[in-house]
């Protein structure tokens, strides 16, 4: 008895398809792509855009509203914190001060400064004054304020230029999910990503990814990585406005996945490239507070100190 080959059987199946229409149905494919016009750029054009943005800002003084949350899979829960008023001072190349005030009473929730290498953090709520290098971490703290690092805020606030001496930037065409303005549905939209790869004493590693919105070629997201390739900071930038001739986001969302906290900064008032003094970045240990040396915890001092109280929040306010 003859046997049909698999190929002949498949051809017979295709020939019978029209008479078997009841077994099949066709349906339209929904368009999942954004229809907005997109702009074109080049690798060097995007590098130039980052460098120009970086060079445009020398100092920054901001009054901000701060929303934050802490927790996640590690802690097993997430705690949202009420909006607090904050003040931020930035002076390149690496100085930052950030003060947070509790709602209503306006008492100081935290005060921290950094020179790019070392930081000081005063937390009056637990009467502690932390000092240490920016890389040091607190693994056993129940307070999210204890894990705040000024350098993380600094790096998220300001785009850093691509340094040709130890960095290369590779262009990547990618896609992201956006909300369609007409349908209000999530759709895909092409974007540009610059992968900035940095050379260190231990070799090359991915330092950061900068995502560009192709509707305006503005960088709207930045992911920074640690030396092991793990995401350290994920910053989103929205609602850009002109401040003193410089375009700057009025909403910045800073996620720190390893420490499991999230900070949103909403700009209330912002001035750029106004003079700042060294005194505005001076933070001394409040009298009676516990000194916590994170670089050498065995040498922590817990007694009273004769240091003068740091400058009041109002005096360091940028306005």
C-alpha positions in Angstrom: 0.0 0.0 0.0 1.4 3.3 -1.0 2.1 6.0 1.6 1.9 9.7 1.0 5.0 11.7 1.9 4.7 14.3 4.7 5.3 17.0 2.1 2.4 15.8 -0.1 0.2 15.6 3.0 1.0 19.1 3.9 0.1 20.3 0.3 -3.2 18.5 0.5 -3.9 20.2 3.8 -3.2 23.6 2.3 -5.5 22.8 -0.6 -8.3 21.9 1.7 -8.0 25.0 3.9 -10.7 27.1 2.1 -13.3 24.3 2.7 -12.3 24.1 6.4 -12.8 27.8 7.1 -15.0 26.9 10.1 -11.9 25.7 11.9 -10.1 29.0 11.6 -10.7 32.7 12.1 -8.8 35.7 11.2 -8.5 38.8 13.4 -6.8 42.1 12.9 -3.5 42.8 14.6 -3.7 45.8 16.9 -1.1 48.4 16.2 1.2 48.5 19.2 3.5 51.2 18.1 3.4 54.9 18.7 2.5 57.1 15.7 4.2 60.2 16.8 7.0 61.6 14.6 10.5 60.5 15.7 13.7 62.4 15.3 17.0 61.0 14.0 20.4 61.4 15.6 23.9 59.8 15.5 26.1 58.4 18.2 28.2 61.5 18.2 25.2 63.8 18.2 23.9 62.1 21.4 27.3 62.3 23.0 27.4 66.0 22.2 23.9 66.5 23.7 25.0 64.8 27.0 28.3 66.8 27.2 26.5 70.1 26.4 23.9 69.5 29.1 26.7 68.6 31.6 28.7 71.7 30.8 25.7 74.0 31.0 25.3 73.6 34.8 27.9 74.7 37.3 25.8 75.2 40.4 22.2 74.4 41.3 20.0 75.7 44.1 16.6 74.1 44.5 13.6 74.0 46.8 11.9 70.7 46.3 9.0 68.5 47.6 10.2 65.1 48.4 8.1 61.9 48.2 9.8 58.7 49.2 9.2 55.0 49.9 11.3 52.3 51.4 11.1 48.5 51.3 10.6 45.7 48.8 11.3 42.0 48.5 14.1 42.0 51.0 12.1 43.7 53.7 8.8 42.0 52.8 6.9 45.3 52.8 6.9 48.9 51.4 6.5 52.0 53.5 5.4 55.3 51.9 6.5 58.5 53.6 4.6 61.8 53.6 5.8 64.6 51.4 8.5 66.7 53.0 10.0 70.0 52.0 13.7 69.9 51.0 16.6 72.1 49.9 19.3 71.0 47.5 22.6 72.8 46.8 25.0 71.5 44.1 28.4 72.9 43.1 30.6 71.2 40.6 32.7 69.3 40.4 31.4 67.2 43.3 29.8 69.2 46.2 26.2 68.5 47.3 24.1 69.3 50.3 20.5 68.2 50.8 18.2 69.0 53.7 14.8 67.5 54.4 12.2 69.0 56.7 9.3 67.1 58.3 5.8 68.2 57.3 3.9 70.9 59.3 6.5 71.2 62.1 9.3 71.8 59.7 11.8 70.1 62.0 14.9 68.8 60.3 14.5 65.2 59.1 18.0 64.9 57.7 20.9 67.0 56.6 23.7 65.5 54.4 26.7 66.8 52.5 29.3 65.2 50.2 32.5 66.2 48.6 32.3 63.4 46.1 34.4 61.0 48.2 33.2 61.3 51.8 29.9 62.2 53.3 28.3 63.4 56.5 24.7 62.6 57.4 22.8 64.0 60.4 19.6 62.3 61.4 18.1 64.1 64.4 15.2 61.6 64.7 17.6 58.9 65.9 20.2 61.4 67.3 22.9 60.0 65.0 25.6 61.7 62.9 27.1 59.4 60.2 30.4 59.9 58.5 32.2 57.7 55.9 33.1 57.2 52.3 30.3 57.2 49.8 30.7 53.5 48.9 30.1 52.3 52.5 26.7 50.7 53.2 24.6 50.1 56.3 23.3 46.6 56.2 21.5 46.5 59.6 19.5 49.7 59.6 15.7 49.8 59.9 15.6 53.5 58.9 15.8 54.4 55.2 17.4 57.7 56.0 20.4 55.8 57.3 21.0 54.4 53.8 20.8 57.8 52.0 24.0 58.7 50.2 24.5 62.2 48.8 26.6 60.9 45.9 23.6 58.9 44.6 21.5 62.1 44.6 24.3 64.1 42.9 24.8 61.5 40.1 21.0 61.3 39.5 20.5 65.1 39.4 23.2 65.9 36.9 24.2 64.2 33.7 27.9 63.5 33.7 29.9 64.1 30.4 31.3 61.2 28.5 35.0 61.3 29.3 37.1 60.3 26.2 40.1 59.5 28.4 38.4 56.5 30.1 35.0 56.1 28.5 33.4 55.0 25.3 29.7 55.3 24.4 28.0 52.8 22.2 24.7 53.6 20.4 21.9 51.2 20.8 18.5 51.4 19.1 15.8 50.1 21.5 12.2 50.3 22.3 10.2 51.4 25.4 6.6 51.4 26.5 4.9 54.8 26.4 1.3 56.0 26.8 -0.3 56.9 23.5 -1.8 60.4 23.8 -4.8 59.6 21.7 -5.8 56.1 22.9 -4.2 56.4 26.4 -2.9 52.8 25.9 0.6 51.5 26.4 2.4 51.2 23.1 5.9 50.7 22.0 8.1 53.5 20.8 11.6 53.5 19.4 14.3 55.2 21.4 18.0 55.7 21.5 20.2 54.3 24.3 23.8 55.3 24.9 25.8 52.6 26.7 28.6 54.4 28.5 31.5 51.9 29.1 34.2 52.9 31.5 37.8 51.7 31.9 39.1 51.1 35.5 42.1 49.5 37.0 40.1 46.2 36.9 39.1 46.4 33.3 36.1 47.7 31.3 32.5 47.8 32.7 29.1 49.2 31.9 28.9 52.4 33.9 25.5 53.8 32.8 22.8 53.7 30.2 21.3 57.0 29.0 17.9 56.7 27.3 16.8 59.4 24.8 13.2 60.2 23.9 13.1 60.3 20.1 10.2 62.7 20.0 12.6 65.5 21.2 16.0 63.7 21.7 16.0 64.6 25.4 17.6 62.2 27.8 14.7 61.1 30.1 16.2 58.1 31.9 19.6 57.1 33.3 20.5 53.7 34.8 23.9 53.6 36.6 25.6 50.3 37.4 28.1 49.2 40.1 31.4 47.5 39.2 29.7 44.1 39.2 27.1 45.1 36.6 24.2 45.5 38.9 21.8 48.5 38.6 22.7 50.9 41.4 20.5 53.9 40.5 17.6 54.2 38.1 16.7 57.9 37.5 13.7 59.1 35.4 13.4 62.7 34.3 10.1 64.3 33.3 8.5 67.7 32.5 11.5 69.7 31.3 11.3 73.5 31.7 13.6 76.4 31.0 15.6 77.7 34.0 18.0 80.6 33.3 18.5 79.3 29.7 19.0 75.7 30.7 16.4 72.9 30.2 16.0 70.9 33.4 13.4 68.4 34.6 10.9 69.4 37.2 10.3 65.9 38.3 13.0 63.4 39.0 12.4 59.9 40.3 15.4 58.2 41.8 15.3 54.5 42.5 17.9 52.6 44.5 17.1 48.9 44.0 19.9 47.5 46.2 18.9 49.6 49.2 15.2 49.3 48.3 14.2 53.0 48.4 12.7 55.4 46.0 12.8 59.2 46.1 10.8 61.6 43.9 12.0 65.2 43.7 9.4 67.8 42.5 11.0 71.2 41.8 9.3 74.0 43.6 11.9 76.7 42.9 15.2 76.3 41.0 18.0 78.6 40.1 21.1 77.6 38.0 24.6 78.9 38.0 24.3 81.3 40.9 27.3 81.7 43.2 27.6 79.3 46.2 30.0 79.5 49.1 32.0 76.8 50.9 30.1 77.7 54.1 26.9 76.5 52.5 28.4 73.0 52.3 29.7 72.9 55.9 28.0 70.4 58.2 29.1 69.9 61.8 28.0 67.3 64.3 25.1 68.5 66.5 25.8 68.6 70.2 24.8 65.4 72.1 24.5 63.3 68.9 26.0 59.8 68.5 28.9 59.8 66.0 28.8 56.7 63.7 32.0 56.2 61.8 30.9 53.8 59.1 34.5 53.3 57.9 35.5 52.0 61.3 32.5 51.2 63.5 34.8 49.9 66.3 35.8 53.5 66.9 32.3 55.0 67.1 31.9 57.8 69.6 28.7 57.9 71.5 29.2 60.6 74.1 28.4 64.3 73.9 30.3 66.5 71.6 31.2 70.2 71.8 30.7 70.8 68.1 28.4 73.7 67.2 25.1 73.0 65.7 25.0 72.9 61.9 23.5 75.9 60.1 19.7 76.0 60.4 17.8 74.8 57.4 16.5 78.2 56.6 20.0 79.7 56.4 21.1 77.0 54.0 17.9 77.3 51.9 18.8 78.3 48.4 16.2 81.1 48.6 
